[in-house]
Amino acid sequence: MLHLSLSNITLPNIEVRDFIAGTSLAISLFTAYWNILRSAKFVSPPLRWIVFGHLQEPSSLIINFPIAITNIGSRTGVIDSFYIEFTNLLTQQVERFYAWQESILIGQTFKGFGAEIPTPTALKSGESIIKYYIFFPDSVDFMYICGLHKISLYAYVNGRKQPVMLYEQKLDIDNVLEPSPFPNTISLLYSYKLLPTKILKVSNYGSNASAMSMIEIVKR
């Protein structure tokens, strides 16, 4: 019968140079992975301003805000499209909006939706870009009610089976839009977040409001 004891076991003799070589190899492998092998990874800060528009035909809500996005991965990545989930936090009703048109609603006459489908966005490692999108709802005749809501921004990234959520932002909406009585125009509801608070106040303070009144609305 074979008997094992600590005296029968010979431990390998590890010298300082072997430890240094192993550590250098581990660092080299990690550096290669970090700088070369990591797939694209996109990050985006929560929105700082948002515009709601009420279309006349069909009577529906559209949403407009910019997306600032950065690729912090090591390889080039492609975003095929964006969409948002607009959630009423009281009723938990969720409506999906798709990025349909690259444009800004503020100060412009809305020309309707044509064939201006957004193109994919490709970003190399370390690159950033800002896109302005108009989001159109999945359901015709969708409108919201006042109160707390949440916007969750998602991106369809090329090569991934599931969409990637970039962020969530709470909104406190205190006005419901009525359709504009003027042809070829839409009524707007908008807000700018001047302070880094968690909830973005969305108020209908009108185009003739003073700068001070806008700031007070944002600070509420």
VEXVODO-681233 format. One record per residue (C-alpha): x, y, z; chain. Coordinates in Angstrom, 1 decimal. Example, Ala and Ser with C-alpha at 12.3 -4.5 7.8 and 13.67 -1.06 7.14 Angstrom:
// VEXVODO-681233
@u=12.3 | v=-4.5 | w=7.8 | chain=A
@u=13.7 | v=-1.1 | w=7.1 | chain=A
//
This chain:
// VEXVODO-681233
@u=0.0 | v=0.0 | w=0.0 | chain=A
@u=1.2 | v=3.4 | w=-1.0 | chain=A
@u=1.4 | v=6.0 | w=1.8 | chain=A
@u=1.5 | v=9.7 | w=1.1 | chain=A
@u=2.9 | v=12.2 | w=3.4 | chain=A
@u=3.9 | v=15.8 | w=3.2 | chain=A
@u=7.5 | v=14.7 | w=3.2 | chain=A
@u=7.0 | v=12.7 | w=0.0 | chain=A
@u=5.6 | v=15.7 | w=-2.0 | chain=A
@u=8.2 | v=17.9 | w=-3.7 | chain=A
@u=7.0 | v=21.5 | w=-4.3 | chain=A
@u=8.2 | v=23.2 | w=-7.5 | chain=A
@u=11.0 | v=25.7 | w=-7.0 | chain=A
@u=9.5 | v=29.0 | w=-8.2 | chain=A
@u=12.1 | v=31.7 | w=-8.7 | chain=A
@u=11.6 | v=35.5 | w=-8.8 | chain=A
@u=12.2 | v=35.6 | w=-12.5 | chain=A
@u=9.5 | v=33.0 | w=-13.1 | chain=A
@u=7.0 | v=35.1 | w=-11.2 | chain=A
@u=8.0 | v=38.2 | w=-13.2 | chain=A
@u=7.7 | v=36.3 | w=-16.5 | chain=A
@u=4.2 | v=35.0 | w=-15.6 | chain=A
@u=3.0 | v=38.4 | w=-14.5 | chain=A
@u=4.3 | v=40.0 | w=-17.7 | chain=A
@u=2.5 | v=37.3 | w=-19.8 | chain=A
@u=-0.8 | v=37.9 | w=-17.9 | chain=A
@u=-0.5 | v=41.7 | w=-18.4 | chain=A
@u=0.3 | v=41.2 | w=-22.1 | chain=A
@u=-2.7 | v=39.0 | w=-22.6 | chain=A
@u=-5.0 | v=41.4 | w=-20.7 | chain=A
@u=-3.7 | v=44.4 | w=-22.7 | chain=A
@u=-4.2 | v=42.5 | w=-26.0 | chain=A
@u=-7.8 | v=41.7 | w=-25.0 | chain=A
@u=-8.5 | v=45.2 | w=-23.8 | chain=A
@u=-7.0 | v=47.0 | w=-26.8 | chain=A
@u=-7.8 | v=44.6 | w=-29.7 | chain=A
@u=-10.2 | v=41.8 | w=-28.8 | chain=A
@u=-13.0 | v=43.6 | w=-26.9 | chain=A
@u=-16.2 | v=43.9 | w=-28.9 | chain=A
@u=-17.8 | v=47.3 | w=-29.4 | chain=A
@u=-19.6 | v=48.7 | w=-26.4 | chain=A
@u=-21.9 | v=51.7 | w=-26.6 | chain=A
@u=-22.7 | v=54.1 | w=-23.8 | chain=A
@u=-25.0 | v=57.2 | w=-23.8 | chain=A
@u=-25.8 | v=59.8 | w=-21.2 | chain=A
@u=-29.4 | v=60.4 | w=-20.3 | chain=A
@u=-31.2 | v=63.0 | w=-22.4 | chain=A
@u=-31.0 | v=66.7 | w=-21.4 | chain=A
@u=-33.9 | v=68.0 | w=-23.5 | chain=A
@u=-37.0 | v=66.5 | w=-25.1 | chain=A
@u=-39.8 | v=67.7 | w=-27.4 | chain=A
@u=-43.3 | v=66.2 | w=-27.7 | chain=A
@u=-45.3 | v=66.9 | w=-30.9 | chain=A
@u=-49.0 | v=66.2 | w=-31.6 | chain=A
@u=-49.7 | v=65.2 | w=-35.2 | chain=A
@u=-53.1 | v=66.1 | w=-36.6 | chain=A
@u=-53.5 | v=63.2 | w=-39.0 | chain=A
@u=-53.2 | v=60.7 | w=-37.5 | chain=A
@u=-53.8 | v=62.3 | w=-34.1 | chain=A
@u=-50.7 | v=60.9 | w=-32.4 | chain=A
@u=-47.7 | v=61.8 | w=-30.3 | chain=A
@u=-44.2 | v=62.0 | w=-31.7 | chain=A
@u=-41.1 | v=62.4 | w=-29.6 | chain=A
@u=-37.9 | v=64.3 | w=-30.5 | chain=A
@u=-34.5 | v=64.3 | w=-28.6 | chain=A
@u=-30.8 | v=63.9 | w=-29.3 | chain=A
@u=-28.8 | v=60.8 | w=-28.7 | chain=A
@u=-25.1 | v=61.2 | w=-27.7 | chain=A
@u=-23.3 | v=57.9 | w=-28.0 | chain=A
@u=-19.7 | v=56.7 | w=-27.6 | chain=A
@u=-18.1 | v=53.4 | w=-28.5 | chain=A
@u=-15.9 | v=52.5 | w=-25.5 | chain=A
@u=-15.0 | v=49.0 | w=-26.9 | chain=A
@u=-12.0 | v=48.0 | w=-28.9 | chain=A
@u=-13.6 | v=47.2 | w=-32.2 | chain=A
@u=-15.8 | v=49.1 | w=-34.6 | chain=A
@u=-19.5 | v=48.7 | w=-33.9 | chain=A
@u=-22.6 | v=49.4 | w=-35.9 | chain=A
@u=-26.0 | v=50.4 | w=-34.5 | chain=A
@u=-28.7 | v=49.5 | w=-36.9 | chain=A
@u=-31.5 | v=51.5 | w=-35.3 | chain=A
@u=-32.9 | v=52.9 | w=-32.0 | chain=A
@u=-36.2 | v=52.7 | w=-30.3 | chain=A
@u=-37.7 | v=53.8 | w=-26.9 | chain=A
@u=-40.2 | v=52.4 | w=-24.5 | chain=A
@u=-42.4 | v=55.1 | w=-23.1 | chain=A
@u=-43.9 | v=53.9 | w=-19.8 | chain=A
@u=-46.6 | v=55.5 | w=-17.7 | chain=A
@u=-45.4 | v=54.8 | w=-14.2 | chain=A
@u=-49.0 | v=55.0 | w=-12.7 | chain=A
@u=-50.7 | v=52.6 | w=-15.1 | chain=A
@u=-47.6 | v=50.8 | w=-16.3 | chain=A
@u=-48.8 | v=51.2 | w=-19.9 | chain=A
@u=-45.9 | v=50.8 | w=-22.3 | chain=A
@u=-45.7 | v=52.2 | w=-25.8 | chain=A
@u=-42.8 | v=51.6 | w=-28.2 | chain=A
@u=-41.5 | v=54.4 | w=-30.4 | chain=A
@u=-39.1 | v=53.9 | w=-33.3 | chain=A
@u=-36.4 | v=56.4 | w=-34.5 | chain=A
@u=-37.8 | v=57.2 | w=-37.9 | chain=A
@u=-36.5 | v=60.5 | w=-39.0 | chain=A
@u=-33.3 | v=62.5 | w=-38.3 | chain=A
@u=-34.4 | v=66.0 | w=-37.5 | chain=A
@u=-35.1 | v=68.7 | w=-34.9 | chain=A
@u=-38.7 | v=69.8 | w=-34.2 | chain=A
@u=-37.9 | v=73.0 | w=-32.3 | chain=A
@u=-38.3 | v=76.1 | w=-34.6 | chain=A
@u=-39.1 | v=74.0 | w=-37.7 | chain=A
@u=-42.2 | v=73.3 | w=-39.7 | chain=A
@u=-42.9 | v=69.6 | w=-39.6 | chain=A
@u=-43.1 | v=68.2 | w=-43.1 | chain=A
@u=-44.5 | v=64.7 | w=-42.2 | chain=A
@u=-42.9 | v=61.4 | w=-42.6 | chain=A
@u=-41.4 | v=60.4 | w=-46.0 | chain=A
@u=-38.8 | v=57.9 | w=-46.9 | chain=A
@u=-36.2 | v=59.4 | w=-44.7 | chain=A
@u=-35.5 | v=56.2 | w=-42.7 | chain=A
@u=-32.3 | v=56.7 | w=-40.5 | chain=A
@u=-29.2 | v=55.0 | w=-41.7 | chain=A
@u=-27.1 | v=52.7 | w=-39.5 | chain=A
@u=-24.4 | v=54.4 | w=-37.3 | chain=A
@u=-20.9 | v=53.0 | w=-37.3 | chain=A
@u=-18.4 | v=54.0 | w=-34.6 | chain=A
@u=-14.8 | v=53.1 | w=-34.3 | chain=A
@u=-13.2 | v=52.5 | w=-30.9 | chain=A
@u=-13.3 | v=55.8 | w=-28.9 | chain=A
@u=-15.5 | v=57.6 | w=-31.4 | chain=A
@u=-18.6 | v=59.6 | w=-30.4 | chain=A
@u=-21.5 | v=61.1 | w=-32.3 | chain=A
@u=-24.7 | v=63.0 | w=-31.7 | chain=A
@u=-27.9 | v=62.2 | w=-33.6 | chain=A
@u=-31.2 | v=64.0 | w=-33.5 | chain=A
@u=-34.2 | v=61.6 | w=-34.0 | chain=A
@u=-37.9 | v=61.9 | w=-34.2 | chain=A
@u=-39.6 | v=58.8 | w=-32.7 | chain=A
@u=-42.9 | v=57.6 | w=-34.0 | chain=A
@u=-45.2 | v=55.4 | w=-31.9 | chain=A
@u=-46.0 | v=51.8 | w=-32.8 | chain=A
@u=-49.7 | v=52.4 | w=-32.3 | chain=A
@u=-51.8 | v=54.8 | w=-34.3 | chain=A
@u=-53.7 | v=57.5 | w=-32.3 | chain=A
@u=-51.5 | v=57.0 | w=-29.2 | chain=A
@u=-51.6 | v=59.9 | w=-26.7 | chain=A
@u=-50.3 | v=60.2 | w=-23.1 | chain=A
@u=-51.8 | v=61.4 | w=-19.9 | chain=A
@u=-50.1 | v=63.8 | w=-17.4 | chain=A
@u=-47.9 | v=62.4 | w=-14.6 | chain=A
@u=-44.7 | v=60.5 | w=-14.2 | chain=A
@u=-43.4 | v=58.6 | w=-17.1 | chain=A
@u=-40.2 | v=56.8 | w=-18.0 | chain=A
@u=-38.2 | v=56.6 | w=-21.3 | chain=A
@u=-36.0 | v=53.7 | w=-21.9 | chain=A
@u=-33.6 | v=54.0 | w=-24.9 | chain=A
@u=-32.6 | v=50.8 | w=-26.7 | chain=A
@u=-30.3 | v=50.2 | w=-29.6 | chain=A
@u=-30.2 | v=47.3 | w=-32.1 | chain=A
@u=-26.4 | v=46.6 | w=-32.4 | chain=A
@u=-25.2 | v=44.6 | w=-35.4 | chain=A
@u=-24.2 | v=41.1 | w=-34.4 | chain=A
@u=-26.2 | v=40.9 | w=-31.2 | chain=A
@u=-29.4 | v=38.9 | w=-30.9 | chain=A
@u=-31.0 | v=41.1 | w=-28.3 | chain=A
@u=-31.3 | v=45.0 | w=-28.2 | chain=A
@u=-29.1 | v=46.8 | w=-25.8 | chain=A
@u=-30.6 | v=49.2 | w=-23.3 | chain=A
@u=-28.5 | v=52.4 | w=-23.1 | chain=A
@u=-30.4 | v=54.3 | w=-20.3 | chain=A
@u=-33.6 | v=55.1 | w=-18.5 | chain=A
@u=-34.9 | v=58.6 | w=-17.8 | chain=A
@u=-37.9 | v=59.7 | w=-15.7 | chain=A
@u=-40.2 | v=62.4 | w=-17.0 | chain=A
@u=-42.7 | v=64.5 | w=-15.1 | chain=A
@u=-45.2 | v=65.7 | w=-17.7 | chain=A
@u=-47.8 | v=68.3 | w=-16.6 | chain=A
@u=-49.5 | v=69.2 | w=-19.9 | chain=A
@u=-51.4 | v=67.3 | w=-22.6 | chain=A
@u=-50.9 | v=68.6 | w=-26.2 | chain=A
@u=-53.9 | v=69.6 | w=-28.3 | chain=A
@u=-53.5 | v=69.5 | w=-32.1 | chain=A
@u=-52.5 | v=72.7 | w=-33.8 | chain=A
@u=-55.3 | v=74.7 | w=-35.6 | chain=A
@u=-52.8 | v=75.8 | w=-38.2 | chain=A
@u=-52.1 | v=73.7 | w=-41.3 | chain=A
@u=-48.6 | v=72.1 | w=-41.8 | chain=A
@u=-47.7 | v=72.8 | w=-38.2 | chain=A
@u=-47.7 | v=70.8 | w=-35.0 | chain=A
@u=-48.1 | v=71.8 | w=-31.3 | chain=A
@u=-45.1 | v=71.3 | w=-29.2 | chain=A
@u=-44.4 | v=70.5 | w=-25.6 | chain=A
@u=-40.7 | v=70.7 | w=-24.5 | chain=A
@u=-38.3 | v=71.0 | w=-21.7 | chain=A
@u=-34.6 | v=71.6 | w=-21.1 | chain=A
@u=-32.9 | v=70.0 | w=-18.1 | chain=A
@u=-30.4 | v=72.7 | w=-16.9 | chain=A
@u=-29.8 | v=70.9 | w=-13.6 | chain=A
@u=-28.6 | v=67.3 | w=-13.3 | chain=A
@u=-31.7 | v=66.1 | w=-11.5 | chain=A
@u=-33.1 | v=62.6 | w=-11.8 | chain=A
@u=-36.5 | v=63.7 | w=-13.2 | chain=A
@u=-36.9 | v=65.9 | w=-16.3 | chain=A
@u=-39.8 | v=68.3 | w=-16.0 | chain=A
@u=-41.8 | v=68.6 | w=-19.2 | chain=A
@u=-43.9 | v=71.7 | w=-19.3 | chain=A
@u=-45.8 | v=73.8 | w=-21.9 | chain=A
@u=-44.4 | v=77.2 | w=-21.1 | chain=A
@u=-44.9 | v=78.5 | w=-24.7 | chain=A
@u=-42.6 | v=80.2 | w=-27.2 | chain=A
@u=-43.1 | v=83.6 | w=-25.7 | chain=A
@u=-42.1 | v=82.8 | w=-22.1 | chain=A
@u=-39.1 | v=84.6 | w=-20.7 | chain=A
@u=-35.8 | v=82.8 | w=-20.0 | chain=A
@u=-36.4 | v=83.2 | w=-16.2 | chain=A
@u=-39.8 | v=81.4 | w=-16.4 | chain=A
@u=-38.2 | v=78.5 | w=-18.3 | chain=A
@u=-35.4 | v=78.2 | w=-15.7 | chain=A
@u=-38.0 | v=78.1 | w=-12.9 | chain=A
@u=-39.9 | v=75.3 | w=-14.7 | chain=A
@u=-36.8 | v=73.3 | w=-15.1 | chain=A
@u=-35.8 | v=73.8 | w=-11.4 | chain=A
@u=-39.2 | v=72.6 | w=-10.1 | chain=A
//
